């Protein structure tokens, strides 16, 4: 059974946008609407899973709890059955979450949160009335036209996308649940209008190509992935171009599919777990300031050599911003002890979605996919909280932006990967055992 809804959640003008340290000013208006997409997969006797996919920079623990509780109550299921996911657009409001990092300024706006939650809850209230039987097909494809490794063109990047296609008994499209891994940062800090960036453009183009399904986007392991080396500008025309590339690739993959995939059958299953990860030790304020000053000098040298928005300049600028955030952490009260990391596995037959609250580096997502016992595994970030970047070993060795701003020690990446694989194996074994008993 499927119930799906889209709802506009765009705020009015006058609020700060989140995502860029270099941005100044508040939103002057809307270029394209921010949306929430709700997809509820269930059976007559099992509540299943309900995805709430938001055009938002992130969802922290507070926003996750607010939305999961409200949506669950509206539908009549437990809040543990609701996953709240962010697309990570950098052209959405800061006020939905407030500060996401000890070294990053920001302020939560309770009014903005309340109005958005009211709209999402309204959409959830309509879900029970529109539940219907659907047939599921699984599709997978690949494109390099939308994103890549943001430090070097030949660096690790998962070019794949996954699409769960849900059609009514009469063959008409009902919903799509699709994912891809790349930062929605085509629009830069000079943009002051609300926008879903390329994920929104992909959904709009899919509506034209496929036939108006509810299309929910899940962001993948995009920690070191962006359009930096593939984009030809930082404007809305380029947003439409990149979003159109992915939509066209998805539509082509859907059109080429044959019989329904046997891997997309059976009940939807969910397993939640919590991993406790120790926070890092932050360098002294003196050492952090020294790093910041050296990084700023390097940035200015690159700027003098190349001019604005050259990849080398952006890399140097973000390294400086990372050092500045590290200094901000050192000057404040950095977190201590351990973080509670929610890790969730959702499966439908031989398809698994592995959800974490991190901005995972591509190499980590690829390791999880390769080690998973499922035939198809999609690694999704930005879910049920936000714990920032989780770089791989190479990122730490290179001293890049994400290695400075991460809240966790270098060994945390390996710990998380092993926990995710353990959960996937246990979930798969439970599913196989249950099917044999049935």
C-alpha positions as a Python dict, from the first residue, in 0.01 Angstrom:
ca = {
    (1, 'X'): (0, 0, 0),
    (2, 'X'): (116, 351, -85),
    (3, 'X'): (13, 697, 27),
    (4, 'X'): (208, 993, -107),
    (5, 'X'): (180, 1369, -86),
    (6, 'X'): (379, 1678, -184),
    (7, 'X'): (340, 2006, 3),
    (8, 'X'): (502, 2348, -36),
    (9, 'X'): (695, 2462, 270),
    (10, 'X'): (853, 2781, 132),
    (11, 'X'): (882, 3060, 392),
    (12, 'X'): (825, 3423, 314),
    (13, 'X'): (1115, 3662, 245),
    (14, 'X'): (1326, 3830, 511),
    (15, 'X'): (1482, 3526, 676),
    (16, 'X'): (1851, 3420, 670),
    (17, 'X'): (1950, 3140, 435),
    (18, 'X'): (2171, 2860, 564),
    (19, 'X'): (2474, 2683, 426),
    (20, 'X'): (2742, 2942, 345),
    (21, 'X'): (2971, 3132, 579),
    (22, 'X'): (3035, 3383, 300),
    (23, 'X'): (2668, 3473, 251),
    (24, 'X'): (2540, 3814, 358),
    (25, 'X'): (2180, 3930, 367),
    (26, 'X'): (1842, 3761, 397),
    (27, 'X'): (1606, 3596, 149),
    (28, 'X'): (1458, 3849, -93),
    (29, 'X'): (1198, 3612, -236),
    (30, 'X'): (1138, 3273, -396),
    (31, 'X'): (1286, 3142, -718),
    (32, 'X'): (1141, 2791, -688),
    (33, 'X'): (939, 2646, -404),
    (34, 'X'): (1082, 2435, -127),
    (35, 'X'): (878, 2118, -79),
    (36, 'X'): (824, 1826, 155),
    (37, 'X'): (752, 1490, -5),
    (38, 'X'): (585, 1220, 205),
    (39, 'X'): (592, 857, 94),
    (40, 'X'): (429, 595, 316),
    (41, 'X'): (475, 229, 223),
    (42, 'X'): (279, -21, 431),
    (43, 'X'): (51, -324, 420),
    (44, 'X'): (-294, -384, 562),
    (45, 'X'): (-145, -540, 876),
    (46, 'X'): (191, -361, 906),
    (47, 'X'): (254, 15, 945),
    (48, 'X'): (564, 4, 724),
    (49, 'X'): (780, 313, 681),
    (50, 'X'): (705, 678, 611),
    (51, 'X'): (974, 897, 452),
    (52, 'X'): (951, 1275, 498),
    (53, 'X'): (1194, 1425, 245),
    (54, 'X'): (1252, 1800, 288),
    (55, 'X'): (1415, 2068, 76),
    (56, 'X'): (1627, 2178, 370),
    (57, 'X'): (1992, 2226, 459),
    (58, 'X'): (1962, 1970, 740),
    (59, 'X'): (1731, 1829, 1003),
    (60, 'X'): (1873, 1838, 1353),
    (61, 'X'): (1750, 1616, 1637),
    (62, 'X'): (1494, 1874, 1750),
    (63, 'X'): (1336, 1920, 1409),
    (64, 'X'): (1341, 1544, 1352),
    (65, 'X'): (1151, 1483, 1675),
    (66, 'X'): (899, 1759, 1603),
    (67, 'X'): (817, 1630, 1256),
    (68, 'X'): (831, 1257, 1333),
    (69, 'X'): (596, 1294, 1631),
    (70, 'X'): (350, 1514, 1441),
    (71, 'X'): (345, 1301, 1127),
    (72, 'X'): (317, 976, 1321),
    (73, 'X'): (22, 1108, 1522),
    (74, 'X'): (-151, 1232, 1207),
    (75, 'X'): (-117, 897, 1032),
    (76, 'X'): (-164, 672, 1334),
    (77, 'X'): (172, 496, 1344),
    (78, 'X'): (467, 503, 1583),
    (79, 'X'): (722, 785, 1541),
    (80, 'X'): (996, 522, 1503),
    (81, 'X'): (836, 442, 1165),
    (82, 'X'): (904, 794, 1033),
    (83, 'X'): (1234, 893, 872),
    (84, 'X'): (1302, 1265, 829),
    (85, 'X'): (1553, 1344, 554),
    (86, 'X'): (1706, 1665, 417),
    (87, 'X'): (1817, 1731, 60),
    (88, 'X'): (2095, 1962, 189),
    (89, 'X'): (2007, 2256, -37),
    (90, 'X'): (2211, 2562, 57),
    (91, 'X'): (1926, 2791, -47),
    (92, 'X'): (1683, 2706, 231),
    (93, 'X'): (1624, 2875, 567),
    (94, 'X'): (1875, 2873, 849),
    (95, 'X'): (1590, 2908, 1098),
    (96, 'X'): (1455, 2555, 1062),
    (97, 'X'): (1754, 2422, 1255),
    (98, 'X'): (1963, 2712, 1381),
    (99, 'X'): (2333, 2644, 1451),
    (100, 'X'): (2447, 2307, 1318),
    (101, 'X'): (2809, 2326, 1434),
    (102, 'X'): (2986, 2475, 1739),
    (103, 'X'): (3191, 2699, 1507),
    (104, 'X'): (2901, 2806, 1286),
    (105, 'X'): (2662, 3088, 1379),
    (106, 'X'): (2290, 3042, 1340),
    (107, 'X'): (1959, 3089, 1515),
    (108, 'X'): (1651, 2868, 1523),
    (109, 'X'): (1326, 3049, 1437),
    (110, 'X'): (1038, 2881, 1625),
    (111, 'X'): (784, 3057, 1405),
    (112, 'X'): (940, 2918, 1087),
    (113, 'X'): (959, 2571, 1239),
    (114, 'X'): (598, 2584, 1353),
    (115, 'X'): (463, 2696, 1016),
    (116, 'X'): (661, 2433, 829),
    (117, 'X'): (557, 2158, 1072),
    (118, 'X'): (193, 2262, 1033),
    (119, 'X'): (213, 2223, 655),
    (120, 'X'): (386, 1885, 677),
    (121, 'X'): (132, 1765, 933),
    (122, 'X'): (-150, 1876, 706),
    (123, 'X'): (-6, 1666, 426),
    (124, 'X'): (28, 1371, 664),
    (125, 'X'): (-340, 1401, 764),
    (126, 'X'): (-433, 1346, 398),
    (127, 'X'): (-229, 1027, 366),
    (128, 'X'): (-477, 779, 514),
    (129, 'X'): (-746, 889, 270),
    (130, 'X'): (-525, 826, -34),
    (131, 'X'): (-377, 484, 45),
    (132, 'X'): (-386, 259, -260),
    (133, 'X'): (-245, -61, -397),
    (134, 'X'): (71, -18, -603),
    (135, 'X'): (326, -227, -785),
    (136, 'X'): (692, -161, -718),
    (137, 'X'): (981, -169, -963),
    (138, 'X'): (1345, -108, -881),
    (139, 'X'): (1574, 77, -1120),
    (140, 'X'): (1940, 170, -1102),
    (141, 'X'): (2147, 384, -1332),
    (142, 'X'): (2447, 614, -1340),
    (143, 'X'): (2538, 966, -1450),
    (144, 'X'): (2848, 1181, -1412),
    (145, 'X'): (2675, 1496, -1538),
    (146, 'X'): (2540, 1615, -1203),
    (147, 'X'): (2828, 1582, -959),
    (148, 'X'): (3169, 1440, -880),
    (149, 'X'): (3444, 1449, -623),
    (150, 'X'): (3485, 1813, -527),
    (151, 'X'): (3861, 1798, -473),
    (152, 'X'): (3976, 1633, -792),
    (153, 'X'): (3792, 1514, -1103),
    (154, 'X'): (3933, 1162, -1070),
    (155, 'X'): (3857, 1134, -697),
    (156, 'X'): (3609, 888, -544),
    (157, 'X'): (3245, 950, -630),
    (158, 'X'): (2940, 727, -646),
    (159, 'X'): (2787, 812, -984),
    (160, 'X'): (2491, 578, -937),
    (161, 'X'): (2129, 658, -867),
    (162, 'X'): (1854, 432, -739),
    (163, 'X'): (1483, 470, -811),
    (164, 'X'): (1189, 293, -652),
    (165, 'X'): (903, 332, -900),
    (166, 'X'): (551, 285, -765),
    (167, 'X'): (264, 243, -1011),
    (168, 'X'): (-108, 192, -962),
    (169, 'X'): (-284, -120, -1089),
    (170, 'X'): (-386, 70, -1403),
    (171, 'X'): (-20, 144, -1477),
    (172, 'X'): (-30, 516, -1398),
    (173, 'X'): (265, 659, -1200),
    (174, 'X'): (198, 720, -831),
    (175, 'X'): (538, 797, -677),
    (176, 'X'): (915, 781, -716),
    (177, 'X'): (1172, 753, -439),
    (178, 'X'): (1511, 838, -586),
    (179, 'X'): (1858, 916, -459),
    (180, 'X'): (2188, 1056, -583),
    (181, 'X'): (2500, 1184, -406),
    (182, 'X'): (2606, 1544, -470),
    (183, 'X'): (2587, 1870, -277),
    (184, 'X'): (2299, 2093, -399),
    (185, 'X'): (2536, 2389, -422),
    (186, 'X'): (2510, 2499, -782),
    (187, 'X'): (2379, 2827, -640),
    (188, 'X'): (2648, 3006, -444),
    (189, 'X'): (2649, 3245, -148),
    (190, 'X'): (2540, 3536, -366),
    (191, 'X'): (2200, 3372, -420),
    (192, 'X'): (1936, 3529, -192),
    (193, 'X'): (1622, 3354, -317),
    (194, 'X'): (1472, 3032, -186),
    (195, 'X'): (1555, 2737, -408),
    (196, 'X'): (1569, 2358, -389),
    (197, 'X'): (1872, 2375, -624),
    (198, 'X'): (1918, 2081, -863),
    (199, 'X'): (1706, 1824, -667),
    (200, 'X'): (1405, 2051, -715),
    (201, 'X'): (1483, 2094, -1084),
    (202, 'X'): (1508, 1715, -1116),
    (203, 'X'): (1166, 1667, -960),
    (204, 'X'): (1005, 1929, -1182),
    (205, 'X'): (1154, 1777, -1497),
    (206, 'X'): (1052, 1427, -1387),
    (207, 'X'): (694, 1548, -1352),
    (208, 'X'): (705, 1646, -1720),
    (209, 'X'): (884, 1333, -1840),
    (210, 'X'): (713, 1067, -1626),
    (211, 'X'): (364, 1199, -1558),
    (212, 'X'): (329, 1395, -1232),
    (213, 'X'): (421, 1136, -967),
    (214, 'X'): (511, 1240, -614),
    (215, 'X'): (889, 1237, -638),
    (216, 'X'): (1084, 1221, -311),
    (217, 'X'): (1459, 1282, -318),
    (218, 'X'): (1707, 1124, -77),
    (219, 'X'): (2059, 1266, -58),
    (220, 'X'): (2339, 1009, -70),
    (221, 'X'): (2697, 1001, 60),
    (222, 'X'): (2769, 1353, -59),
    (223, 'X'): (3027, 1471, 195),
    (224, 'X'): (3297, 1525, -69),
    (225, 'X'): (3070, 1538, -374),
    (226, 'X'): (2946, 1847, -557),
    (227, 'X'): (2906, 1999, -901),
    (228, 'X'): (3234, 2194, -869),
    (229, 'X'): (3402, 2032, -1172),
    (230, 'X'): (3093, 1974, -1389),
    (231, 'X'): (2895, 2297, -1361),
    (232, 'X'): (2938, 2580, -1612),
    (233, 'X'): (2792, 2853, -1393),
    (234, 'X'): (2629, 2923, -1057),
    (235, 'X'): (2288, 3040, -1168),
    (236, 'X'): (1936, 2904, -1203),
    (237, 'X'): (1992, 2813, -1566),
    (238, 'X'): (2271, 2578, -1459),
    (239, 'X'): (2046, 2440, -1185),
    (240, 'X'): (1790, 2349, -1453),
    (241, 'X'): (2061, 2198, -1671),
    (242, 'X'): (2205, 1969, -1404),
    (243, 'X'): (1866, 1875, -1263),
    (244, 'X'): (1750, 1801, -1616),
    (245, 'X'): (2047, 1569, -1673),
    (246, 'X'): (1950, 1352, -1378),
    (247, 'X'): (1579, 1358, -1463),
    (248, 'X'): (1651, 1254, -1821),
    (249, 'X'): (1878, 972, -1704),
    (250, 'X'): (1610, 850, -1462),
    (251, 'X'): (1331, 871, -1721),
    (252, 'X'): (1542, 681, -1973),
    (253, 'X'): (1614, 410, -1715),
    (254, 'X'): (1244, 380, -1631),
    (255, 'X'): (1150, 353, -1998),
    (256, 'X'): (1406, 79, -2064),
    (257, 'X'): (1285, -141, -1777),
    (258, 'X'): (1115, -469, -1854),
    (259, 'X'): (914, -684, -1616),
    (260, 'X'): (870, -582, -1251),
    (261, 'X'): (1186, -642, -1052),
    (262, 'X'): (1166, -949, -826),
    (263, 'X'): (1393, -767, -578),
    (264, 'X'): (1118, -509, -506),
    (265, 'X'): (865, -742, -345),
    (266, 'X'): (757, -827, 6),
    (267, 'X'): (683, -614, 314),
    (268, 'X'): (880, -306, 406),
    (269, 'X'): (1103, -377, 704),
    (270, 'X'): (1281, -136, 937),
    (271, 'X'): (1560, -177, 1191),
    (272, 'X'): (1690, 107, 1407),
    (273, 'X'): (2012, 112, 1606),
    (274, 'X'): (2224, 364, 1795),
    (275, 'X'): (2602, 393, 1772),
    (276, 'X'): (2797, 590, 2033),
    (277, 'X'): (3088, 776, 1871),
    (278, 'X'): (3344, 971, 2078),
    (279, 'X'): (3388, 1337, 1990),
    (280, 'X'): (3731, 1458, 1879),
    (281, 'X'): (3987, 1649, 2081),
    (282, 'X'): (3993, 2009, 1955),
    (283, 'X'): (4335, 2181, 1919),
    (284, 'X'): (4416, 2476, 2141),
    (285, 'X'): (4288, 2818, 2043),
    (286, 'X'): (4645, 2932, 1971),
    (287, 'X'): (4710, 2641, 1732),
    (288, 'X'): (4369, 2682, 1566),
    (289, 'X'): (4423, 3052, 1502),
    (290, 'X'): (4764, 2976, 1351),
    (291, 'X'): (4602, 2725, 1115),
    (292, 'X'): (4335, 2978, 1024),
    (293, 'X'): (4588, 3250, 942),
    (294, 'X'): (4795, 3018, 724),
    (295, 'X'): (4485, 2898, 539),
    (296, 'X'): (4368, 3256, 480),
    (297, 'X'): (4705, 3348, 329),
    (298, 'X'): (4688, 3047, 95),
    (299, 'X'): (4335, 3143, -11),
    (300, 'X'): (4441, 3497, -95),
    (301, 'X'): (4734, 3366, -302),
    (302, 'X'): (4504, 3139, -503),
    (303, 'X'): (4255, 3421, -549),
    (304, 'X'): (4524, 3651, -686),
    (305, 'X'): (4636, 3380, -930),
    (306, 'X'): (4300, 3253, -1058),
    (307, 'X'): (4012, 3488, -979),
    (308, 'X'): (3671, 3411, -831),
    (309, 'X'): (3515, 3059, -832),
    (310, 'X'): (3809, 2874, -984),
    (311, 'X'): (3817, 2523, -828),
    (312, 'X'): (4156, 2592, -667),
    (313, 'X'): (4018, 2910, -512),
    (314, 'X'): (3707, 2735, -382),
    (315, 'X'): (3920, 2458, -227),
    (316, 'X'): (4149, 2712, -60),
    (317, 'X'): (3853, 2919, 57),
    (318, 'X'): (3675, 2622, 210),
    (319, 'X'): (3998, 2512, 382),
    (320, 'X'): (4017, 2861, 536),
    (321, 'X'): (3650, 2839, 638),
    (322, 'X'): (3717, 2501, 798),
    (323, 'X'): (4006, 2643, 997),
    (324, 'X'): (3791, 2940, 1099),
    (325, 'X'): (3521, 2702, 1225),
    (326, 'X'): (3783, 2499, 1410),
    (327, 'X'): (3902, 2819, 1580),
    (328, 'X'): (3540, 2894, 1664),
    (329, 'X'): (3510, 2552, 1829),
    (330, 'X'): (3830, 2608, 2024),
    (331, 'X'): (3703, 2944, 2149),
    (332, 'X'): (3367, 2804, 2260),
    (333, 'X'): (3264, 2486, 2437),
    (334, 'X'): (3322, 2198, 2194),
    (335, 'X'): (3117, 1884, 2258),
    (336, 'X'): (3266, 1619, 2484),
    (337, 'X'): (3191, 1256, 2551),
    (338, 'X'): (3005, 1060, 2285),
    (339, 'X'): (2742, 1139, 2023),
    (340, 'X'): (2439, 917, 1982),
    (341, 'X'): (2429, 826, 1614),
    (342, 'X'): (2100, 689, 1480),
    (343, 'X'): (2149, 430, 1204),
    (344, 'X'): (1843, 293, 1027),
    (345, 'X'): (1804, 14, 773),
    (346, 'X'): (1490, 0, 561),
    (347, 'X'): (1440, -287, 319),
    (348, 'X'): (1196, -395, 53),
    (349, 'X'): (1293, -741, -64),
    (350, 'X'): (1653, -721, -187),
    (351, 'X'): (1663, -339, -174),
    (352, 'X'): (1804, -168, 134),
    (353, 'X'): (1829, 199, 229),
    (354, 'X'): (2093, 265, 495),
    (355, 'X'): (2027, 599, 668),
    (356, 'X'): (2270, 800, 884),
    (357, 'X'): (2278, 1165, 1004),
    (358, 'X'): (2621, 1230, 848),
    (359, 'X'): (2767, 1393, 542),
    (360, 'X'): (2955, 1077, 450),
    (361, 'X'): (3248, 1080, 211),
    (362, 'X'): (3190, 885, -109),
    (363, 'X'): (3453, 622, -32),
    (364, 'X'): (3267, 533, 289),
    (365, 'X'): (2935, 498, 111),
    (366, 'X'): (3097, 279, -153),
    (367, 'X'): (3250, 57, 116),
    (368, 'X'): (2908, 8, 274),
    (369, 'X'): (2750, -74, -61),
    (370, 'X'): (3022, -324, -150),
    (371, 'X'): (3000, -501, 187),
    (372, 'X'): (2622, -517, 208),
    (373, 'X'): (2448, -855, 171),
    (374, 'X'): (2159, -692, -15),
    (375, 'X'): (2150, -702, -394),
    (376, 'X'): (2084, -326, -401),
    (377, 'X'): (2199, -95, -120),
    (378, 'X'): (2154, 282, -117),
    (379, 'X'): (2350, 483, 140),
    (380, 'X'): (2157, 791, 251),
    (381, 'X'): (2282, 1077, 471),
    (382, 'X'): (2122, 1381, 639),
    (383, 'X'): (1857, 1168, 813),
    (384, 'X'): (1703, 1191, 1161),
    (385, 'X'): (1955, 1446, 1284),
    (386, 'X'): (2272, 1615, 1169),
    (387, 'X'): (2622, 1531, 1292),
    (388, 'X'): (2822, 1699, 1017),
    (389, 'X'): (3099, 1565, 799),
    (390, 'X'): (3258, 1224, 834),
    (391, 'X'): (3575, 1230, 619),
    (392, 'X'): (3774, 926, 516),
    (393, 'X'): (4142, 864, 600),
    (394, 'X'): (4263, 1042, 286),
    (395, 'X'): (4062, 1351, 374),
    (396, 'X'): (4230, 1369, 712),
    (397, 'X'): (4574, 1322, 556),
    (398, 'X'): (4511, 1598, 301),
    (399, 'X'): (4395, 1850, 563),
    (400, 'X'): (4083, 1956, 373),
    (401, 'X'): (3787, 2162, 496),
    (402, 'X'): (3587, 1862, 618),
    (403, 'X'): (3879, 1728, 824),
    (404, 'X'): (3892, 2056, 1018),
    (405, 'X'): (3520, 2089, 1085),
    (406, 'X'): (3436, 1726, 1165),
    (407, 'X'): (3328, 1663, 1522),
    (408, 'X'): (3484, 1318, 1527),
    (409, 'X'): (3821, 1146, 1535),
    (410, 'X'): (3978, 1002, 1217),
    (411, 'X'): (3900, 643, 1323),
    (412, 'X'): (3527, 724, 1352),
    (413, 'X'): (3474, 654, 980),
    (414, 'X'): (3586, 293, 1010),
    (415, 'X'): (3377, 245, 1325),
    (416, 'X'): (3066, 374, 1149),
    (417, 'X'): (3121, 162, 837),
    (418, 'X'): (3158, -154, 1045),
    (419, 'X'): (2845, -72, 1246),
    (420, 'X'): (2645, -11, 927),
    (421, 'X'): (2760, -340, 774),
    (422, 'X'): (2679, -525, 1095),
    (423, 'X'): (2327, -380, 1092),
    (424, 'X'): (2277, -462, 724),
    (425, 'X'): (2389, -822, 777),
    (426, 'X'): (2165, -869, 1079),
    (427, 'X'): (1869, -711, 899),
    (428, 'X'): (1923, -930, 593),
    (429, 'X'): (1951, -1245, 802),
    (430, 'X'): (1632, -1156, 991),
    (431, 'X'): (1448, -1099, 662),
    (432, 'X'): (1565, -1428, 509),
    (433, 'X'): (1483, -1622, 827),
    (434, 'X'): (1136, -1468, 844),
    (435, 'X'): (1064, -1551, 481),
    (436, 'X'): (1172, -1913, 529),
    (437, 'X'): (946, -1949, 830),
    (438, 'X'): (660, -1792, 635),
}
